[in-house]
Amino acid sequence: MSKLVNLITGLIGFGLFAVFIIGLSHSISTGFAGFMGGLPFMIIAIFVLALALYNLWEDTLGRKD
């Protein structure tokens, strides 16, 4: 596939993934667990989102074809 198609589909996929993970983190933090109970998950979620964003960058813009 072309770089543009990879970039567009990657951004759409990352956006959907980010909305899901952020929504899940928000619901855990505002629910029964409270902020301090949801803090470990929030930290892990931020780290996983950073890894996904790095992987998107590496697969679309980082490699030289």
N, C-alpha and C positions, 0 to 999 in steps of 0.2 A: 504494500500500500504506500501511497505517497505520504510525505511528511505532514502535509496539511490535514489529511484525513486522520492520521495518527494523533495529531495535536487536538483536533476537534473532538474526536471520540474519547481521548484521554481526559480532556477537560470536563466533558459531560459526565464521564464515569467518576472522576474525582469529586465533582460537585455533588453528585448523588450520594457518594460514600461519605463525604464530609457532612452533608445535611443529616444523614442517618446517625453518624457517630456523635455529632454535636447534640442532636435531639435526644439521643439515648443518655448522654452525659447530663444534659439538663434535667431530664426526668428523674434520674437517679439522685441528683443533688437536691432537687426540690421535693422529692418524695419522702418516704419514711427514713431513708438513710441520712438525710440532712446534708449540709455542705461538707462537714468534716468527714462524714461517711462516704461521700461521693468523690472526695478529693483524690484518693489514689486512682480511681478510674479516670478522672479528668486528666491527670498527669499522663497516664498511659495512653489515653485517647489523643492527646496533643502530640505525643511522641510518635504514635502510629500514623497520624495525619502528616507529620513532617516526613516520615519515611515514605509514605505514598506519594507525596509531592516531589520528593527527591527522585523516586523511581520514574515518575512521569517526566520530569526534566531530563533524566538520563536517557530514557527511551525515545524521546521526541527531539530534544534540542542538543543533547550532549554528545551523541555519536556523530562521527564524521563519515558519511557515505561517499 
